[in-house]
Amino acid sequence: MFTFPAQTFQDLIVKFVTVPNNFQMTVSYIAAGTHLTILTGEQAGYKRNWLNRHQVQRTTTNLQVGPVSSLTQKKSLKGTLSLPNEVVSFAEGAWQTFIDFAFDEPFFIKEVGSKPESSYICFDPMFDTNAHSQTRALDMIKLKFTVFNGL
């Protein structure tokens, strides 16, 4: 994922340059719009879905515990983003706008600003917002979603 400051234009031209020239490039999705920065970052233990694979493997073994057959199946990756200490103004403002958007369109998560490959597309969101246990000035926000990272 590549990001840039807001621009005003009528026509957007996207050019792809590969090195070497015979390298095949695949473009899965092109989107333009605004982004939402989560200032508090993600919670510890957050799955790095851009590094995971959409596969599960099951292996059958013989009596000597050696592998005799293997079955690999595709599966959807699931993600959960927990934001336990978000200010109420964020939960009531920008987060509500994001919820409205995410129900109509897929959204992207970019984990590392300097690594375009750390982004992935998310869909089928499930939102949950709760009051903080110690103060009414904070909210606990949780977002569950399905992930496609292209791997």
Biotite code that builds the C-alpha atoms (Angstrom):
import biotite.structure as struc

atoms = struc.array([
    struc.Atom([0.000, 0.000, 0.000], chain_id="A", res_id=1, res_name="MET", atom_name="CA", element="C"),
    struc.Atom([1.259, 3.425, -0.909], chain_id="A", res_id=2, res_name="PHE", atom_name="CA", element="C"),
    struc.Atom([-0.070, 6.574, 0.702], chain_id="A", res_id=3, res_name="THR", atom_name="CA", element="C"),
    struc.Atom([0.407, 10.227, -0.119], chain_id="A", res_id=4, res_name="PHE", atom_name="CA", element="C"),
    struc.Atom([-0.926, 13.594, 1.096], chain_id="A", res_id=5, res_name="PRO", atom_name="CA", element="C"),
    struc.Atom([-4.409, 14.625, -0.013], chain_id="A", res_id=6, res_name="ALA", atom_name="CA", element="C"),
    struc.Atom([-4.535, 15.790, -3.627], chain_id="A", res_id=7, res_name="GLN", atom_name="CA", element="C"),
    struc.Atom([-7.133, 17.467, -5.815], chain_id="A", res_id=8, res_name="THR", atom_name="CA", element="C"),
    struc.Atom([-7.367, 15.980, -9.295], chain_id="A", res_id=9, res_name="PHE", atom_name="CA", element="C"),
    struc.Atom([-9.837, 14.873, -11.959], chain_id="A", res_id=10, res_name="GLN", atom_name="CA", element="C"),
    struc.Atom([-7.919, 11.951, -13.487], chain_id="A", res_id=11, res_name="ASP", atom_name="CA", element="C"),
    struc.Atom([-5.585, 9.591, -11.650], chain_id="A", res_id=12, res_name="LEU", atom_name="CA", element="C"),
    struc.Atom([-3.003, 7.760, -13.753], chain_id="A", res_id=13, res_name="ILE", atom_name="CA", element="C"),
    struc.Atom([-1.200, 4.872, -12.088], chain_id="A", res_id=14, res_name="VAL", atom_name="CA", element="C"),
    struc.Atom([1.979, 3.521, -13.722], chain_id="A", res_id=15, res_name="LYS", atom_name="CA", element="C"),
    struc.Atom([3.765, 0.380, -12.627], chain_id="A", res_id=16, res_name="PHE", atom_name="CA", element="C"),
    struc.Atom([7.447, -0.020, -13.296], chain_id="A", res_id=17, res_name="VAL", atom_name="CA", element="C"),
    struc.Atom([9.075, -3.382, -12.668], chain_id="A", res_id=18, res_name="THR", atom_name="CA", element="C"),
    struc.Atom([12.732, -4.264, -12.532], chain_id="A", res_id=19, res_name="VAL", atom_name="CA", element="C"),
    struc.Atom([13.645, -6.412, -14.405], chain_id="A", res_id=20, res_name="PRO", atom_name="CA", element="C"),
    struc.Atom([11.241, -5.728, -17.273], chain_id="A", res_id=21, res_name="ASN", atom_name="CA", element="C"),
    struc.Atom([10.117, -9.363, -17.518], chain_id="A", res_id=22, res_name="ASN", atom_name="CA", element="C"),
    struc.Atom([8.945, -9.530, -13.892], chain_id="A", res_id=23, res_name="PHE", atom_name="CA", element="C"),
    struc.Atom([5.216, -10.206, -13.617], chain_id="A", res_id=24, res_name="GLN", atom_name="CA", element="C"),
    struc.Atom([3.223, -7.842, -11.423], chain_id="A", res_id=25, res_name="MET", atom_name="CA", element="C"),
    struc.Atom([-0.253, -8.442, -10.059], chain_id="A", res_id=26, res_name="THR", atom_name="CA", element="C"),
    struc.Atom([-2.515, -5.656, -8.869], chain_id="A", res_id=27, res_name="VAL", atom_name="CA", element="C"),
    struc.Atom([-5.288, -6.980, -6.667], chain_id="A", res_id=28, res_name="SER", atom_name="CA", element="C"),
    struc.Atom([-7.079, -3.800, -5.687], chain_id="A", res_id=29, res_name="TYR", atom_name="CA", element="C"),
    struc.Atom([-6.798, -0.069, -6.264], chain_id="A", res_id=30, res_name="ILE", atom_name="CA", element="C"),
    struc.Atom([-8.558, 2.322, -3.915], chain_id="A", res_id=31, res_name="ALA", atom_name="CA", element="C"),
    struc.Atom([-8.336, 6.017, -3.188], chain_id="A", res_id=32, res_name="ALA", atom_name="CA", element="C"),
    struc.Atom([-9.682, 7.912, -0.229], chain_id="A", res_id=33, res_name="GLY", atom_name="CA", element="C"),
    struc.Atom([-8.949, 9.077, 3.263], chain_id="A", res_id=34, res_name="THR", atom_name="CA", element="C"),
    struc.Atom([-7.250, 7.113, 6.000], chain_id="A", res_id=35, res_name="HIS", atom_name="CA", element="C"),
    struc.Atom([-7.769, 6.757, 9.731], chain_id="A", res_id=36, res_name="LEU", atom_name="CA", element="C"),
    struc.Atom([-4.685, 6.727, 11.932], chain_id="A", res_id=37, res_name="THR", atom_name="CA", element="C"),
    struc.Atom([-4.971, 4.889, 15.243], chain_id="A", res_id=38, res_name="ILE", atom_name="CA", element="C"),
    struc.Atom([-2.740, 6.979, 17.481], chain_id="A", res_id=39, res_name="LEU", atom_name="CA", element="C"),
    struc.Atom([-2.634, 4.492, 20.354], chain_id="A", res_id=40, res_name="THR", atom_name="CA", element="C"),
    struc.Atom([-1.483, 1.665, 18.076], chain_id="A", res_id=41, res_name="GLY", atom_name="CA", element="C"),
    struc.Atom([-2.517, -1.946, 18.388], chain_id="A", res_id=42, res_name="GLU", atom_name="CA", element="C"),
    struc.Atom([-2.611, -4.016, 21.548], chain_id="A", res_id=43, res_name="GLN", atom_name="CA", element="C"),
    struc.Atom([0.145, -6.512, 22.380], chain_id="A", res_id=44, res_name="ALA", atom_name="CA", element="C"),
    struc.Atom([-0.410, -9.889, 20.757], chain_id="A", res_id=45, res_name="GLY", atom_name="CA", element="C"),
    struc.Atom([-2.005, -8.464, 17.603], chain_id="A", res_id=46, res_name="TYR", atom_name="CA", element="C"),
    struc.Atom([-1.770, -10.990, 14.746], chain_id="A", res_id=47, res_name="LYS", atom_name="CA", element="C"),
    struc.Atom([0.583, -9.963, 11.956], chain_id="A", res_id=48, res_name="ARG", atom_name="CA", element="C"),
    struc.Atom([-1.783, -11.098, 9.202], chain_id="A", res_id=49, res_name="ASN", atom_name="CA", element="C"),
    struc.Atom([0.461, -9.773, 6.448], chain_id="A", res_id=50, res_name="TRP", atom_name="CA", element="C"),
    struc.Atom([2.965, -12.505, 7.408], chain_id="A", res_id=51, res_name="LEU", atom_name="CA", element="C"),
    struc.Atom([0.456, -15.388, 7.703], chain_id="A", res_id=52, res_name="ASN", atom_name="CA", element="C"),
    struc.Atom([-0.778, -17.821, 5.035], chain_id="A", res_id=53, res_name="ARG", atom_name="CA", element="C"),
    struc.Atom([-4.340, -18.671, 4.002], chain_id="A", res_id=54, res_name="HIS", atom_name="CA", element="C"),
    struc.Atom([-3.746, -22.398, 4.505], chain_id="A", res_id=55, res_name="GLN", atom_name="CA", element="C"),
    struc.Atom([-4.144, -25.191, 7.010], chain_id="A", res_id=56, res_name="VAL", atom_name="CA", element="C"),
    struc.Atom([-2.393, -28.523, 6.678], chain_id="A", res_id=57, res_name="GLN", atom_name="CA", element="C"),
    struc.Atom([-3.393, -31.924, 7.991], chain_id="A", res_id=58, res_name="ARG", atom_name="CA", element="C"),
    struc.Atom([-0.943, -34.833, 7.857], chain_id="A", res_id=59, res_name="THR", atom_name="CA", element="C"),
    struc.Atom([-1.664, -38.541, 8.269], chain_id="A", res_id=60, res_name="THR", atom_name="CA", element="C"),
    struc.Atom([1.057, -40.613, 9.931], chain_id="A", res_id=61, res_name="THR", atom_name="CA", element="C"),
    struc.Atom([1.847, -44.337, 9.976], chain_id="A", res_id=62, res_name="ASN", atom_name="CA", element="C"),
    struc.Atom([2.499, -46.522, 13.037], chain_id="A", res_id=63, res_name="LEU", atom_name="CA", element="C"),
    struc.Atom([6.105, -45.312, 13.177], chain_id="A", res_id=64, res_name="GLN", atom_name="CA", element="C"),
    struc.Atom([4.793, -41.730, 13.244], chain_id="A", res_id=65, res_name="VAL", atom_name="CA", element="C"),
    struc.Atom([6.159, -40.973, 9.790], chain_id="A", res_id=66, res_name="GLY", atom_name="CA", element="C"),
    struc.Atom([4.136, -38.783, 7.435], chain_id="A", res_id=67, res_name="PRO", atom_name="CA", element="C"),
    struc.Atom([2.299, -40.737, 4.727], chain_id="A", res_id=68, res_name="VAL", atom_name="CA", element="C"),
    struc.Atom([-0.079, -38.152, 3.274], chain_id="A", res_id=69, res_name="SER", atom_name="CA", element="C"),
    struc.Atom([-0.795, -34.483, 3.609], chain_id="A", res_id=70, res_name="SER", atom_name="CA", element="C"),
    struc.Atom([-3.829, -32.352, 2.824], chain_id="A", res_id=71, res_name="LEU", atom_name="CA", element="C"),
    struc.Atom([-3.608, -28.595, 2.439], chain_id="A", res_id=72, res_name="THR", atom_name="CA", element="C"),
    struc.Atom([-6.768, -26.492, 2.441], chain_id="A", res_id=73, res_name="GLN", atom_name="CA", element="C"),
    struc.Atom([-7.369, -22.779, 1.959], chain_id="A", res_id=74, res_name="LYS", atom_name="CA", element="C"),
    struc.Atom([-8.931, -20.865, 4.838], chain_id="A", res_id=75, res_name="LYS", atom_name="CA", element="C"),
    struc.Atom([-9.809, -17.292, 5.624], chain_id="A", res_id=76, res_name="SER", atom_name="CA", element="C"),
    struc.Atom([-7.587, -15.421, 8.017], chain_id="A", res_id=77, res_name="LEU", atom_name="CA", element="C"),
    struc.Atom([-9.341, -13.679, 10.889], chain_id="A", res_id=78, res_name="LYS", atom_name="CA", element="C"),
    struc.Atom([-8.156, -10.522, 12.582], chain_id="A", res_id=79, res_name="GLY", atom_name="CA", element="C"),
    struc.Atom([-9.080, -8.733, 15.776], chain_id="A", res_id=80, res_name="THR", atom_name="CA", element="C"),
    struc.Atom([-8.054, -5.184, 16.569], chain_id="A", res_id=81, res_name="LEU", atom_name="CA", element="C"),
    struc.Atom([-8.491, -4.156, 20.213], chain_id="A", res_id=82, res_name="SER", atom_name="CA", element="C"),
    struc.Atom([-8.219, -0.511, 21.211], chain_id="A", res_id=83, res_name="LEU", atom_name="CA", element="C"),
    struc.Atom([-8.781, -0.549, 24.979], chain_id="A", res_id=84, res_name="PRO", atom_name="CA", element="C"),
    struc.Atom([-8.118, 3.105, 25.862], chain_id="A", res_id=85, res_name="ASN", atom_name="CA", element="C"),
    struc.Atom([-9.631, 5.295, 23.162], chain_id="A", res_id=86, res_name="GLU", atom_name="CA", element="C"),
    struc.Atom([-11.023, 8.691, 24.100], chain_id="A", res_id=87, res_name="VAL", atom_name="CA", element="C"),
    struc.Atom([-14.793, 9.045, 23.825], chain_id="A", res_id=88, res_name="VAL", atom_name="CA", element="C"),
    struc.Atom([-14.513, 11.832, 21.233], chain_id="A", res_id=89, res_name="SER", atom_name="CA", element="C"),
    struc.Atom([-12.692, 9.416, 18.877], chain_id="A", res_id=90, res_name="PHE", atom_name="CA", element="C"),
    struc.Atom([-15.268, 6.652, 19.443], chain_id="A", res_id=91, res_name="ALA", atom_name="CA", element="C"),
    struc.Atom([-18.152, 9.049, 18.822], chain_id="A", res_id=92, res_name="GLU", atom_name="CA", element="C"),
    struc.Atom([-16.573, 10.850, 15.852], chain_id="A", res_id=93, res_name="GLY", atom_name="CA", element="C"),
    struc.Atom([-13.984, 9.393, 13.496], chain_id="A", res_id=94, res_name="ALA", atom_name="CA", element="C"),
    struc.Atom([-14.687, 5.799, 14.554], chain_id="A", res_id=95, res_name="TRP", atom_name="CA", element="C"),
    struc.Atom([-18.398, 6.139, 13.685], chain_id="A", res_id=96, res_name="GLN", atom_name="CA", element="C"),
    struc.Atom([-17.475, 7.437, 10.232], chain_id="A", res_id=97, res_name="THR", atom_name="CA", element="C"),
    struc.Atom([-15.164, 4.450, 9.797], chain_id="A", res_id=98, res_name="PHE", atom_name="CA", element="C"),
    struc.Atom([-17.931, 2.030, 10.860], chain_id="A", res_id=99, res_name="ILE", atom_name="CA", element="C"),
    struc.Atom([-20.292, 3.479, 8.241], chain_id="A", res_id=100, res_name="ASP", atom_name="CA", element="C"),
    struc.Atom([-17.599, 3.140, 5.573], chain_id="A", res_id=101, res_name="PHE", atom_name="CA", element="C"),
    struc.Atom([-16.544, -0.406, 6.534], chain_id="A", res_id=102, res_name="ALA", atom_name="CA", element="C"),
    struc.Atom([-20.063, -1.806, 6.194], chain_id="A", res_id=103, res_name="PHE", atom_name="CA", element="C"),
    struc.Atom([-20.207, -0.619, 2.559], chain_id="A", res_id=104, res_name="ASP", atom_name="CA", element="C"),
    struc.Atom([-16.603, -1.080, 1.405], chain_id="A", res_id=105, res_name="GLU", atom_name="CA", element="C"),
    struc.Atom([-13.585, -3.225, 2.254], chain_id="A", res_id=106, res_name="PRO", atom_name="CA", element="C"),
    struc.Atom([-10.828, -1.402, 4.121], chain_id="A", res_id=107, res_name="PHE", atom_name="CA", element="C"),
    struc.Atom([-7.075, -1.758, 4.356], chain_id="A", res_id=108, res_name="PHE", atom_name="CA", element="C"),
    struc.Atom([-4.773, -2.035, 7.337], chain_id="A", res_id=109, res_name="ILE", atom_name="CA", element="C"),
    struc.Atom([-1.169, -0.945, 6.916], chain_id="A", res_id=110, res_name="LYS", atom_name="CA", element="C"),
    struc.Atom([0.955, -2.043, 9.849], chain_id="A", res_id=111, res_name="GLU", atom_name="CA", element="C"),
    struc.Atom([4.394, -0.632, 9.060], chain_id="A", res_id=112, res_name="VAL", atom_name="CA", element="C"),
    struc.Atom([4.565, 2.775, 7.391], chain_id="A", res_id=113, res_name="GLY", atom_name="CA", element="C"),
    struc.Atom([7.822, 2.055, 5.562], chain_id="A", res_id=114, res_name="SER", atom_name="CA", element="C"),
    struc.Atom([6.720, -1.378, 4.251], chain_id="A", res_id=115, res_name="LYS", atom_name="CA", element="C"),
    struc.Atom([3.994, -1.382, 1.577], chain_id="A", res_id=116, res_name="PRO", atom_name="CA", element="C"),
    struc.Atom([3.850, -5.187, 1.811], chain_id="A", res_id=117, res_name="GLU", atom_name="CA", element="C"),
    struc.Atom([2.589, -4.920, 5.416], chain_id="A", res_id=118, res_name="SER", atom_name="CA", element="C"),
    struc.Atom([-0.886, -3.979, 4.196], chain_id="A", res_id=119, res_name="SER", atom_name="CA", element="C"),
    struc.Atom([-3.881, -6.224, 3.636], chain_id="A", res_id=120, res_name="TYR", atom_name="CA", element="C"),
    struc.Atom([-7.550, -5.895, 2.767], chain_id="A", res_id=121, res_name="ILE", atom_name="CA", element="C"),
    struc.Atom([-10.212, -6.484, 5.419], chain_id="A", res_id=122, res_name="CYS", atom_name="CA", element="C"),
    struc.Atom([-13.926, -7.217, 5.056], chain_id="A", res_id=123, res_name="PHE", atom_name="CA", element="C"),
    struc.Atom([-16.932, -8.597, 6.994], chain_id="A", res_id=124, res_name="ASP", atom_name="CA", element="C"),
    struc.Atom([-16.330, -6.315, 9.994], chain_id="A", res_id=125, res_name="PRO", atom_name="CA", element="C"),
    struc.Atom([-17.905, -6.821, 13.411], chain_id="A", res_id=126, res_name="MET", atom_name="CA", element="C"),
    struc.Atom([-17.650, -3.794, 15.702], chain_id="A", res_id=127, res_name="PHE", atom_name="CA", element="C"),
    struc.Atom([-17.975, -3.678, 19.469], chain_id="A", res_id=128, res_name="ASP", atom_name="CA", element="C"),
    struc.Atom([-17.671, -0.576, 21.661], chain_id="A", res_id=129, res_name="THR", atom_name="CA", element="C"),
    struc.Atom([-17.874, -0.737, 25.457], chain_id="A", res_id=130, res_name="ASN", atom_name="CA", element="C"),
    struc.Atom([-17.442, 1.697, 28.319], chain_id="A", res_id=131, res_name="ALA", atom_name="CA", element="C"),
    struc.Atom([-14.045, 1.637, 30.018], chain_id="A", res_id=132, res_name="HIS", atom_name="CA", element="C"),
    struc.Atom([-14.056, -0.068, 33.416], chain_id="A", res_id=133, res_name="SER", atom_name="CA", element="C"),
    struc.Atom([-12.460, 2.848, 35.305], chain_id="A", res_id=134, res_name="GLN", atom_name="CA", element="C"),
    struc.Atom([-13.470, 6.071, 33.574], chain_id="A", res_id=135, res_name="THR", atom_name="CA", element="C"),
    struc.Atom([-16.253, 7.413, 31.378], chain_id="A", res_id=136, res_name="ARG", atom_name="CA", element="C"),
    struc.Atom([-13.695, 9.457, 29.406], chain_id="A", res_id=137, res_name="ALA", atom_name="CA", element="C"),
    struc.Atom([-12.397, 6.328, 27.626], chain_id="A", res_id=138, res_name="LEU", atom_name="CA", element="C"),
    struc.Atom([-13.983, 3.559, 25.574], chain_id="A", res_id=139, res_name="ASP", atom_name="CA", element="C"),
    struc.Atom([-12.928, 0.013, 24.762], chain_id="A", res_id=140, res_name="MET", atom_name="CA", element="C"),
    struc.Atom([-13.206, -0.608, 21.017], chain_id="A", res_id=141, res_name="ILE", atom_name="CA", element="C"),
    struc.Atom([-12.915, -3.998, 19.343], chain_id="A", res_id=142, res_name="LYS", atom_name="CA", element="C"),
    struc.Atom([-13.055, -4.791, 15.641], chain_id="A", res_id=143, res_name="LEU", atom_name="CA", element="C"),
    struc.Atom([-13.139, -8.330, 14.220], chain_id="A", res_id=144, res_name="LYS", atom_name="CA", element="C"),
    struc.Atom([-12.732, -8.883, 10.483], chain_id="A", res_id=145, res_name="PHE", atom_name="CA", element="C"),
    struc.Atom([-11.782, -11.319, 7.726], chain_id="A", res_id=146, res_name="THR", atom_name="CA", element="C"),
    struc.Atom([-8.426, -10.768, 6.011], chain_id="A", res_id=147, res_name="VAL", atom_name="CA", element="C"),
    struc.Atom([-7.003, -11.307, 2.533], chain_id="A", res_id=148, res_name="PHE", atom_name="CA", element="C"),
    struc.Atom([-3.275, -10.637, 2.204], chain_id="A", res_id=149, res_name="ASN", atom_name="CA", element="C"),
    struc.Atom([-2.583, -12.156, -1.212], chain_id="A", res_id=150, res_name="GLY", atom_name="CA", element="C"),
    struc.Atom([-0.249, -14.884, 0.052], chain_id="A", res_id=151, res_name="LEU", atom_name="CA", element="C"),
])
